[in-house]
């Protein structure tokens, strides 16, 4: 459970923004969207490899 302490006199929008940021980091929405439909293991592996290639190309450009 996510707990956000709200300080005395703190703006509610700021507390809500902190809550949303913390909730986003947990990855709940991403997991729910991923579970909505079945993806084959081969497609998952292909996505992982594609992401690795992309990150590696970014690192090469940086060097």
Long-range contacts (C-beta under 8 A, 24 or more apart in sequence): 2-26
